[in-house]
């Protein structure tokens, strides 16, 4: 793909799940030597921060509406809910590896006695997307490579090592985001309007949210918000909200033995019947079936519709 090529406005939501007890999800190895962007004509975003490292190849990383050239020995740091994509040059092969990280959870765990500071730090870390050469930020590049090596070989105490290095990386990212230097991309006004709503849903999905609330935080009329959201996401705001609530319910059920009534209440559903109906619509089974079925313990969300996908 050539730099500056226009894309369709549709955006895909690609959901990942970090395995129980793991510090992050690592996508490593030869499976990630591929023709990036082949057959894909839209941007996507994730429910976790994506950290990528390019070992070889050329192309562009699309960050929101800007195409940034990439080559070997570069890394990307892309916050959750940030539209992006990767396109190899002339459909050639590129070698990347990826980490998906729950920034908020790790910071809340580390700074559990100061949750306000954890929230403020997460906001700074998630403020920008980066595509940078390792030579311009060797500390960040080195940390990313070391984390990937720990996740590749999983030696004794690897999880503790990775968590420590992730915290160091987060602090470095926060410092990077407070400086004007480097290849950095803030979101455009149009995309950021939608992203504000996505972030708001992620933080407040357990509350009694209305479409009017989401339109208000996006500084749009409710009618215009519905139209823009549907056009960009190819799903309604209500469908996306329920998708996030189901995702939250899965996470909650893995960590508790509460009744389904309690799970429904904790995840924003007004009744158990509403919870069951939406859960089955997304996952094709009831919450109880998901809970007791062993192979679903680490299950990923099934395809919800044309714009919501399991990760690669």
C-alpha atoms as a printed R data frame, in Angstrom:
    type eleno elety resid chain resno       x       y      z
1   ATOM     1    CA   UNK     A     1   0.000   0.000  0.000
2   ATOM     2    CA   UNK     A     2   1.301   3.495 -0.839
3   ATOM     3    CA   UNK     A     3   1.651   6.111  1.876
4   ATOM     4    CA   UNK     A     4  -1.436   8.284  1.972
5   ATOM     5    CA   UNK     A     5  -3.767   5.750  0.342
6   ATOM     6    CA   UNK     A     6  -7.371   6.279  1.416
7   ATOM     7    CA   UNK     A     7  -9.154   3.521  3.295
8   ATOM     8    CA   UNK     A     8 -12.717   2.637  3.915
9   ATOM     9    CA   UNK     A     9 -14.105   4.219  7.069
10  ATOM    10    CA   UNK     A    10 -15.255   0.920  8.571
11  ATOM    11    CA   UNK     A    11 -13.290  -0.091 11.661
12  ATOM    12    CA   UNK     A    12 -12.961  -3.605 13.079
13  ATOM    13    CA   UNK     A    13 -12.885  -4.437 16.784
14  ATOM    14    CA   UNK     A    14 -10.416  -7.295 17.338
15  ATOM    15    CA   UNK     A    15 -10.732  -8.747 20.800
16  ATOM    16    CA   UNK     A    16  -8.016 -10.636 22.671
17  ATOM    17    CA   UNK     A    17  -7.965 -12.371 26.020
18  ATOM    18    CA   UNK     A    18  -4.863 -12.598 28.182
19  ATOM    19    CA   UNK     A    19  -4.528 -16.173 29.532
20  ATOM    20    CA   UNK     A    20  -5.196 -16.632 33.241
21  ATOM    21    CA   UNK     A    21  -2.080 -15.920 35.305
22  ATOM    22    CA   UNK     A    22  -0.046 -14.541 32.389
23  ATOM    23    CA   UNK     A    23   1.393 -10.999 32.533
24  ATOM    24    CA   UNK     A    24   0.488 -10.368 28.883
25  ATOM    25    CA   UNK     A    25  -0.453 -12.097 25.648
26  ATOM    26    CA   UNK     A    26   2.570 -12.715 23.401
27  ATOM    27    CA   UNK     A    27   2.174 -13.433 19.676
28  ATOM    28    CA   UNK     A    28   5.595 -14.714 18.710
29  ATOM    29    CA   UNK     A    29   7.324 -16.872 16.121
30  ATOM    30    CA   UNK     A    30   7.153 -17.627 12.419
31  ATOM    31    CA   UNK     A    31   3.374 -17.211 12.273
32  ATOM    32    CA   UNK     A    32   3.984 -13.463 12.286
33  ATOM    33    CA   UNK     A    33   6.149 -13.493  9.179
34  ATOM    34    CA   UNK     A    34   3.433 -12.536  6.718
35  ATOM    35    CA   UNK     A    35   2.146 -10.141  4.084
36  ATOM    36    CA   UNK     A    36   0.556  -7.574  6.330
37  ATOM    37    CA   UNK     A    37  -2.514  -5.826  5.019
38  ATOM    38    CA   UNK     A    38  -3.156  -8.441  2.328
39  ATOM    39    CA   UNK     A    39  -6.900  -8.487  1.733
40  ATOM    40    CA   UNK     A    40  -7.595  -5.949  4.507
41  ATOM    41    CA   UNK     A    41  -9.011  -2.556  3.595
42  ATOM    42    CA   UNK     A    42  -9.965  -1.057  6.945
43  ATOM    43    CA   UNK     A    43  -8.472  -0.072 10.283
44  ATOM    44    CA   UNK     A    44  -8.974  -2.013 13.507
45  ATOM    45    CA   UNK     A    45  -8.564  -1.508 17.234
46  ATOM    46    CA   UNK     A    46  -8.089  -3.776 20.264
47  ATOM    47    CA   UNK     A    47  -9.241  -4.062 23.864
48  ATOM    48    CA   UNK     A    48  -5.613  -4.026 25.060
49  ATOM    49    CA   UNK     A    49  -2.505  -2.004 24.285
50  ATOM    50    CA   UNK     A    50  -0.612  -3.483 21.328
51  ATOM    51    CA   UNK     A    51   3.198  -3.407 21.413
52  ATOM    52    CA   UNK     A    52   4.836  -4.497 18.183
53  ATOM    53    CA   UNK     A    53   8.445  -5.086 17.130
54  ATOM    54    CA   UNK     A    54   9.518  -5.265 13.478
55  ATOM    55    CA   UNK     A    55  12.578  -7.434 12.822
56  ATOM    56    CA   UNK     A    56  12.561  -7.288  9.038
57  ATOM    57    CA   UNK     A    57  10.583  -5.897  6.124
58  ATOM    58    CA   UNK     A    58   9.196  -2.601  4.912
59  ATOM    59    CA   UNK     A    59   5.817  -0.975  4.672
60  ATOM    60    CA   UNK     A    60   3.623   1.475  6.538
61  ATOM    61    CA   UNK     A    61   1.889   1.483  9.878
62  ATOM    62    CA   UNK     A    62  -1.428   3.330  9.695
63  ATOM    63    CA   UNK     A    63  -1.959   5.288 12.902
64  ATOM    64    CA   UNK     A    64  -5.440   6.746 12.788
65  ATOM    65    CA   UNK     A    65  -5.264   8.754  9.528
66  ATOM    66    CA   UNK     A    66  -1.457   8.916  9.064
67  ATOM    67    CA   UNK     A    67   0.722   6.356  7.283
68  ATOM    68    CA   UNK     A    68   4.134   6.027  8.993
69  ATOM    69    CA   UNK     A    69   6.864   4.130  7.075
70  ATOM    70    CA   UNK     A    70   8.379   1.167  8.921
71  ATOM    71    CA   UNK     A    71  11.435  -1.033  8.475
72  ATOM    72    CA   UNK     A    72  13.395  -3.527 10.531
73  ATOM    73    CA   UNK     A    73  14.444  -2.576 14.073
74  ATOM    74    CA   UNK     A    74  11.373  -0.458 14.756
75  ATOM    75    CA   UNK     A    75   8.690  -0.763 17.406
76  ATOM    76    CA   UNK     A    76   5.104   0.409 17.777
77  ATOM    77    CA   UNK     A    77   3.127   1.263 20.895
78  ATOM    78    CA   UNK     A    78  -0.596   1.519 20.191
79  ATOM    79    CA   UNK     A    79  -3.110   2.182 22.998
80  ATOM    80    CA   UNK     A    80  -6.345   0.226 23.221
81  ATOM    81    CA   UNK     A    81  -9.246   1.615 21.195
82  ATOM    82    CA   UNK     A    82  -6.793   3.310 18.796
83  ATOM    83    CA   UNK     A    83  -7.546   2.703 15.068
84  ATOM    84    CA   UNK     A    84  -4.526   1.334 13.190
85  ATOM    85    CA   UNK     A    85  -3.273  -1.229 10.701
86  ATOM    86    CA   UNK     A    86  -0.013  -2.530  9.156
87  ATOM    87    CA   UNK     A    87   0.608  -2.810  5.410
88  ATOM    88    CA   UNK     A    88   3.669  -4.512  3.914
89  ATOM    89    CA   UNK     A    89   5.329  -2.787  0.970
90  ATOM    90    CA   UNK     A    90   4.118  -4.245 -2.346
91  ATOM    91    CA   UNK     A    91   2.630  -7.243 -0.450
92  ATOM    92    CA   UNK     A    92   6.111  -8.420  0.563
93  ATOM    93    CA   UNK     A    93   6.787 -10.389  3.756
94  ATOM    94    CA   UNK     A    94   7.550  -8.617  7.028
95  ATOM    95    CA   UNK     A    95   8.488 -10.133 10.369
96  ATOM    96    CA   UNK     A    96   6.724  -8.709 13.396
97  ATOM    97    CA   UNK     A    97   6.014  -9.955 16.912
98  ATOM    98    CA   UNK     A    98   3.441  -8.571 19.316
99  ATOM    99    CA   UNK     A    99   2.535  -8.146 22.954
100 ATOM   100    CA   UNK     A   100  -0.951  -7.308 24.196
101 ATOM   101    CA   UNK     A   101  -1.005  -5.738 27.626
102 ATOM   102    CA   UNK     A   102  -3.695  -4.654 30.093
103 ATOM   103    CA   UNK     A   103  -2.142  -1.363 31.178
104 ATOM   104    CA   UNK     A   104  -4.829  -0.457 33.680
105 ATOM   105    CA   UNK     A   105  -4.842  -3.798 35.472
106 ATOM   106    CA   UNK     A   106  -1.076  -3.882 35.960
107 ATOM   107    CA   UNK     A   107  -0.953  -0.290 37.232
108 ATOM   108    CA   UNK     A   108  -3.904  -0.841 39.571
109 ATOM   109    CA   UNK     A   109  -2.126  -3.894 40.956
110 ATOM   110    CA   UNK     A   110   1.142  -2.025 41.500
111 ATOM   111    CA   UNK     A   111  -0.425   1.166 42.854
112 ATOM   112    CA   UNK     A   112  -3.361  -0.438 44.661
113 ATOM   113    CA   UNK     A   113  -3.019   2.047 47.516
114 ATOM   114    CA   UNK     A   114  -3.207   5.025 45.155
115 ATOM   115    CA   UNK     A   115  -5.756   4.205 42.477
116 ATOM   116    CA   UNK     A   116  -6.075   7.858 41.426
117 ATOM   117    CA   UNK     A   117  -2.376   7.956 40.541
118 ATOM   118    CA   UNK     A   118  -2.747   4.666 38.644
119 ATOM   119    CA   UNK     A   119  -5.613   6.146 36.605
120 ATOM   120    CA   UNK     A   120  -3.670   9.339 35.872
121 ATOM   121    CA   UNK     A   121  -0.590   7.380 34.798
122 ATOM   122    CA   UNK     A   122  -2.661   5.097 32.559
123 ATOM   123    CA   UNK     A   123  -4.214   8.155 30.929
124 ATOM   124    CA   UNK     A   124  -0.759   9.534 30.085
125 ATOM   125    CA   UNK     A   125   0.446   6.158 28.775
126 ATOM   126    CA   UNK     A   126  -2.629   5.744 26.563
127 ATOM   127    CA   UNK     A   127  -2.491   9.296 25.252
128 ATOM   128    CA   UNK     A   128  -0.503   8.644 22.073
129 ATOM   129    CA   UNK     A   129   0.508   6.004 19.556
130 ATOM   130    CA   UNK     A   130   4.151   5.507 18.630
131 ATOM   131    CA   UNK     A   131   6.114   4.112 15.702
132 ATOM   132    CA   UNK     A   132   9.817   4.623 16.390
133 ATOM   133    CA   UNK     A   133  13.235   3.331 15.411
134 ATOM   134    CA   UNK     A   134  15.056   1.549 18.226
135 ATOM   135    CA   UNK     A   135  18.015   3.894 17.699
136 ATOM   136    CA   UNK     A   136  15.799   6.820 18.741
137 ATOM   137    CA   UNK     A   137  14.639   5.102 21.930
138 ATOM   138    CA   UNK     A   138  17.000   2.215 22.735
139 ATOM   139    CA   UNK     A   139  15.689   1.836 26.295
140 ATOM   140    CA   UNK     A   140  12.100   1.197 25.146
141 ATOM   141    CA   UNK     A   141  13.238  -1.016 22.276
142 ATOM   142    CA   UNK     A   142  15.449  -3.061 24.586
143 ATOM   143    CA   UNK     A   143  12.688  -3.556 27.126
144 ATOM   144    CA   UNK     A   144  10.275  -4.731 24.437
145 ATOM   145    CA   UNK     A   145  12.786  -7.246 23.078
146 ATOM   146    CA   UNK     A   146  13.611  -8.521 26.574
147 ATOM   147    CA   UNK     A   147   9.917  -8.961 27.437
148 ATOM   148    CA   UNK     A   148   9.388 -10.920 24.239
149 ATOM   149    CA   UNK     A   149  12.349 -13.182 25.015
150 ATOM   150    CA   UNK     A   150  11.031 -13.853 28.521
151 ATOM   151    CA   UNK     A   151   7.614 -14.739 27.077
152 ATOM   152    CA   UNK     A   152   9.221 -16.916 24.397
153 ATOM   153    CA   UNK     A   153  11.228 -19.164 26.722
154 ATOM   154    CA   UNK     A   154   9.258 -18.781 29.977
155 ATOM   155    CA   UNK     A   155  12.090 -19.594 32.345
156 ATOM   156    CA   UNK     A   156  11.564 -19.748 36.090
157 ATOM   157    CA   UNK     A   157   9.950 -16.560 37.478
158 ATOM   158    CA   UNK     A   158   9.377 -15.209 33.945
159 ATOM   159    CA   UNK     A   159   5.988 -13.726 34.878
160 ATOM   160    CA   UNK     A   160   7.488 -11.661 37.684
161 ATOM   161    CA   UNK     A   161  10.312 -10.547 35.388
162 ATOM   162    CA   UNK     A   162   7.870  -9.508 32.664
163 ATOM   163    CA   UNK     A   163   5.667  -7.542 35.061
164 ATOM   164    CA   UNK     A   164   8.692  -5.637 36.321
165 ATOM   165    CA   UNK     A   165   9.879  -4.830 32.801
166 ATOM   166    CA   UNK     A   166   6.368  -3.836 31.712
167 ATOM   167    CA   UNK     A   167   6.204  -1.331 34.576
168 ATOM   168    CA   UNK     A   168   9.579   0.078 33.482
169 ATOM   169    CA   UNK     A   169   8.307   0.276 29.907
170 ATOM   170    CA   UNK     A   170   5.126   2.053 31.010
171 ATOM   171    CA   UNK     A   171   7.142   4.655 32.897
172 ATOM   172    CA   UNK     A   172   9.303   5.151 29.815
173 ATOM   173    CA   UNK     A   173   6.217   5.506 27.600
174 ATOM   174    CA   UNK     A   174   4.785   8.101 29.997
175 ATOM   175    CA   UNK     A   175   8.009  10.084 29.710
176 ATOM   176    CA   UNK     A   176   7.949   9.769 25.920
177 ATOM   177    CA   UNK     A   177   4.372  11.033 25.826
178 ATOM   178    CA   UNK     A   178   5.302  14.135 27.773
179 ATOM   179    CA   UNK     A   179   7.976  15.106 25.228
180 ATOM   180    CA   UNK     A   180   7.326  16.497 21.732
181 ATOM   181    CA   UNK     A   181  10.095  14.466 20.067
182 ATOM   182    CA   UNK     A   182   9.800  11.232 18.098
183 ATOM   183    CA   UNK     A   183   7.351   9.731 15.632
184 ATOM   184    CA   UNK     A   184   4.158  10.189 17.577
185 ATOM   185    CA   UNK     A   185   0.545  10.417 16.491
186 ATOM   186    CA   UNK     A   186  -2.382  11.853 18.380
187 ATOM   187    CA   UNK     A   187  -5.789  11.001 17.074
188 ATOM   188    CA   UNK     A   188  -7.682  13.284 14.729
189 ATOM   189    CA   UNK     A   189 -10.723  15.079 16.042
190 ATOM   190    CA   UNK     A   190 -13.162  12.849 14.135
191 ATOM   191    CA   UNK     A   191 -11.760   9.549 15.361
192 ATOM   192    CA   UNK     A   192 -11.126  10.869 18.849
193 ATOM   193    CA   UNK     A   193 -14.823  11.669 19.218
194 ATOM   194    CA   UNK     A   194 -15.627   7.995 18.796
195 ATOM   195    CA   UNK     A   195 -12.639   6.886 20.868
196 ATOM   196    CA   UNK     A   196 -13.788   9.006 23.794
197 ATOM   197    CA   UNK     A   197 -17.038   7.009 23.790
198 ATOM   198    CA   UNK     A   198 -15.144   3.689 23.551
199 ATOM   199    CA   UNK     A   199 -12.958   4.620 26.516
200 ATOM   200    CA   UNK     A   200 -15.989   5.794 28.449
201 ATOM   201    CA   UNK     A   201 -17.802   2.510 27.833
202 ATOM   202    CA   UNK     A   202 -14.692   0.594 28.919
203 ATOM   203    CA   UNK     A   203 -14.604   2.425 32.258
204 ATOM   204    CA   UNK     A   204 -18.338   2.726 32.944
205 ATOM   205    CA   UNK     A   205 -19.972  -0.287 31.257
206 ATOM   206    CA   UNK     A   206 -21.155  -1.600 34.652
207 ATOM   207    CA   UNK     A   207 -23.236   1.539 35.166
208 ATOM   208    CA   UNK     A   208 -26.673   2.350 33.768
209 ATOM   209    CA   UNK     A   209 -25.330   4.011 30.614
210 ATOM   210    CA   UNK     A   210 -27.578   5.561 27.991
211 ATOM   211    CA   UNK     A   211 -26.806   6.516 24.406
212 ATOM   212    CA   UNK     A   212 -27.432  10.081 25.505
213 ATOM   213    CA   UNK     A   213 -24.575   9.768 28.020
214 ATOM   214    CA   UNK     A   214 -22.199   8.540 25.303
215 ATOM   215    CA   UNK     A   215 -23.280  11.274 22.907
216 ATOM   216    CA   UNK     A   216 -22.710  13.881 25.616
217 ATOM   217    CA   UNK     A   217 -19.139  12.805 26.397
218 ATOM   218    CA   UNK     A   218 -18.490  12.779 22.628
219 ATOM   219    CA   UNK     A   219 -19.889  16.332 22.303
220 ATOM   220    CA   UNK     A   220 -22.394  15.224 19.688
221 ATOM   221    CA   UNK     A   221 -26.153  15.116 19.425
222 ATOM   222    CA   UNK     A   222 -27.655  11.699 20.138
223 ATOM   223    CA   UNK     A   223 -28.926  11.390 16.566
224 ATOM   224    CA   UNK     A   224 -25.565  12.290 15.059
225 ATOM   225    CA   UNK     A   225 -23.700  10.051 17.506
226 ATOM   226    CA   UNK     A   226 -25.820   7.038 16.570
227 ATOM   227    CA   UNK     A   227 -25.249   7.707 12.876
228 ATOM   228    CA   UNK     A   228 -21.479   8.231 13.154
229 ATOM   229    CA   UNK     A   229 -20.982   5.250 15.462
230 ATOM   230    CA   UNK     A   230 -23.009   2.913 13.239
231 ATOM   231    CA   UNK     A   231 -21.142   4.048 10.119
232 ATOM   232    CA   UNK     A   232 -17.696   3.667 11.686
233 ATOM   233    CA   UNK     A   233 -18.267   0.472 13.660
234 ATOM   234    CA   UNK     A   234 -20.944  -1.244 11.593
235 ATOM   235    CA   UNK     A   235 -22.786  -1.941 14.820
236 ATOM   236    CA   UNK     A   236 -24.998   0.147 17.061
237 ATOM   237    CA   UNK     A   237 -23.698   1.772 20.259
238 ATOM   238    CA   UNK     A   238 -25.998  -0.537 22.244
239 ATOM   239    CA   UNK     A   239 -24.563  -3.641 20.558
240 ATOM   240    CA   UNK     A   240 -21.009  -2.515 21.316
241 ATOM   241    CA   UNK     A   241 -21.918  -1.718 24.931
242 ATOM   242    CA   UNK     A   242 -23.393  -5.191 25.370
243 ATOM   243    CA   UNK     A   243 -20.310  -6.734 23.753
244 ATOM   244    CA   UNK     A   244 -18.066  -5.004 26.317
245 ATOM   245    CA   UNK     A   245 -20.408  -6.035 29.147
246 ATOM   246    CA   UNK     A   246 -20.227  -9.672 28.051
247 ATOM   247    CA   UNK     A   247 -16.433  -9.417 27.895
248 ATOM   248    CA   UNK     A   248 -16.467  -7.989 31.429
249 ATOM   249    CA   UNK     A   249 -18.753 -10.778 32.602
250 ATOM   250    CA   UNK     A   250 -16.335 -13.412 31.290
251 ATOM   251    CA   UNK     A   251 -13.466 -11.787 33.170
252 ATOM   252    CA   UNK     A   252 -15.582 -11.488 36.318
253 ATOM   253    CA   UNK     A   253 -16.764 -15.101 36.251
254 ATOM   254    CA   UNK     A   254 -13.188 -16.375 35.963
255 ATOM   255    CA   UNK     A   255 -12.283 -14.613 39.203
256 ATOM   256    CA   UNK     A   256 -15.370 -15.213 41.323
257 ATOM   257    CA   UNK     A   257 -17.974 -17.773 42.349
258 ATOM   258    CA   UNK     A   258 -20.802 -15.226 42.546
259 ATOM   259    CA   UNK     A   259 -24.290 -16.073 41.351
260 ATOM   260    CA   UNK     A   260 -25.382 -15.158 37.843
261 ATOM   261    CA   UNK     A   261 -27.655 -12.518 39.384
262 ATOM   262    CA   UNK     A   262 -24.625 -10.862 40.958
263 ATOM   263    CA   UNK     A   263 -22.559 -11.149 37.761
264 ATOM   264    CA   UNK     A   264 -25.367  -9.530 35.770
265 ATOM   265    CA   UNK     A   265 -25.616  -6.666 38.260
266 ATOM   266    CA   UNK     A   266 -21.834  -6.134 38.447
267 ATOM   267    CA   UNK     A   267 -21.530  -5.978 34.653
268 ATOM   268    CA   UNK     A   268 -24.319  -3.527 33.944
269 ATOM   269    CA   UNK     A   269 -27.200  -5.770 32.930
270 ATOM   270    CA   UNK     A   270 -30.571  -4.797 34.347
271 ATOM   271    CA   UNK     A   271 -31.755  -8.390 34.828
272 ATOM   272    CA   UNK     A   272 -30.530 -11.974 34.573
273 ATOM   273    CA   UNK     A   273 -32.768 -12.560 31.570
274 ATOM   274    CA   UNK     A   274 -31.194  -9.592 29.744
275 ATOM   275    CA   UNK     A   275 -27.753 -10.882 30.713
276 ATOM   276    CA   UNK     A   276 -28.514 -14.390 29.438
277 ATOM   277    CA   UNK     A   277 -30.006 -13.123 26.187
278 ATOM   278    CA   UNK     A   278 -27.075 -10.859 25.322
279 ATOM   279    CA   UNK     A   279 -24.455 -13.364 26.472
280 ATOM   280    CA   UNK     A   280 -25.934 -16.052 24.228
281 ATOM   281    CA   UNK     A   281 -26.166 -13.600 21.332
282 ATOM   282    CA   UNK     A   282 -22.430 -12.917 21.566
283 ATOM   283    CA   UNK     A   283 -21.028 -16.319 22.564
284 ATOM   284    CA   UNK     A   284 -23.685 -18.745 21.419
285 ATOM   285    CA   UNK     A   285 -24.173 -20.231 24.887
286 ATOM   286    CA   UNK     A   286 -25.543 -19.227 28.279
287 ATOM   287    CA   UNK     A   287 -23.275 -17.772 30.985
288 ATOM   288    CA   UNK     A   288 -23.686 -20.970 33.008
289 ATOM   289    CA   UNK     A   289 -22.628 -23.145 30.050
290 ATOM   290    CA   UNK     A   290 -19.578 -20.917 29.507
291 ATOM   291    CA   UNK     A   291 -18.693 -21.085 33.195
292 ATOM   292    CA   UNK     A   292 -18.719 -24.878 33.524
293 ATOM   293    CA   UNK     A   293 -17.248 -25.804 30.143
294 ATOM   294    CA   UNK     A   294 -13.495 -26.392 30.639
295 ATOM   295    CA   UNK     A   295 -12.271 -25.351 27.205
296 ATOM   296    CA   UNK     A   296 -14.208 -22.105 27.479
297 ATOM   297    CA   UNK     A   297 -12.292 -21.039 30.558
298 ATOM   298    CA   UNK     A   298  -9.813 -19.211 28.327
299 ATOM   299    CA   UNK     A   299 -12.255 -18.789 25.428
300 ATOM   300    CA   UNK     A   300 -12.168 -15.726 23.222
301 ATOM   301    CA   UNK     A   301 -15.287 -13.925 22.097
302 ATOM   302    CA   UNK     A   302 -16.735 -15.419 18.945
303 ATOM   303    CA   UNK     A   303 -17.378 -13.249 15.915
304 ATOM   304    CA   UNK     A   304 -20.142 -10.919 16.994
305 ATOM   305    CA   UNK     A   305 -20.791  -9.432 13.582
306 ATOM   306    CA   UNK     A   306 -18.865  -8.127 10.606
307 ATOM   307    CA   UNK     A   307 -16.948  -5.564 12.672
308 ATOM   308    CA   UNK     A   308 -16.076  -7.568 15.789
309 ATOM   309    CA   UNK     A   309 -13.437 -10.244 15.424
310 ATOM   310    CA   UNK     A   310 -11.346 -12.554 17.503
311 ATOM   311    CA   UNK     A   311  -7.706 -11.491 17.305
312 ATOM   312    CA   UNK     A   312  -5.653 -12.781 14.373
